[in-house]
């Protein structure tokens, strides 16, 4: 598990660490206190990943294509 602050991670780094956290928690080989710390870290990583995905989805939603498949420009995201 990384000591890097979650807010400094990109999506891929956060997902990789989240997978490690989940794997450790599922193994049942972790002491209770460590499990609690892992769960807290996992919750923080999950939230960070969700925020990164939402931002990416909003960027993709703003891209419009012309009939010939070329990018025309950006449109405001709905919602």
N, C-alpha and C positions, 0 to 999 in steps of 0.2 A: 504494500500500500504506500502511496506517495504522500510526502509531506507538503506537496505543492498545494497552495490554496486553490480551491475549486474554481473560483472566479478567474483565475489565470489560465485555466485549461481550455483547449479547444474541444469541440464535440467528440472527436475521436479519442482523445486522451481520457476524457470524462467517462465515455462509454466503456473503454477498456478497464478502467479502474472499477467502475460499477460492476462489471462482469466478475472481476476478481473478488470484490466484496460479497456478491451474491454466492459465488462458489464457496467462499470460506464459511459463510453463514449456513449454507446447505450441508456442509461437511459435518456439522455438529461436533467438531473437534476444537472448538473455541470456548474459552472460559466465559462465564456470564458477563463479567465486566467488559471483556474484549468484544463480546457480541453486541453489547449496547453501543459501544464506540463505533463498531462497524456499521450497525444499523443507522446511527446518526449520520455517519459519513455517506452511506448509501442514499439516504434520503436527500442529503444536500446535492449529491451527484445527480440523482434522478431529476431534481428540480432544475438544475443547471442544464441538463440535456434537453428537458422539455422546453426551456426558454430558448435554447439555441435552435431547436427544431421549429418552433413557432416563428422565430425571426427569419429563418430560411424560407419557410412556407409563405410568409408575407412578401418576401422579395420575389419569389417565383410567381406569386399571384399578380404582381405588378407588371410582369413582362407580357407584352402582346405581340402576336405574330401577324404579318400581312398574309394575304391569300397565297403568296408564293413561298411562304415559310421563313421570310426574313423578319428579324426583330424590328418592329416599328417604333417602339418606345415603351414608355412605362405608363401604366394607368394606376389610379389610386386603389389601394387594397380595400376590399369591402369588409365591413364588420365594424 
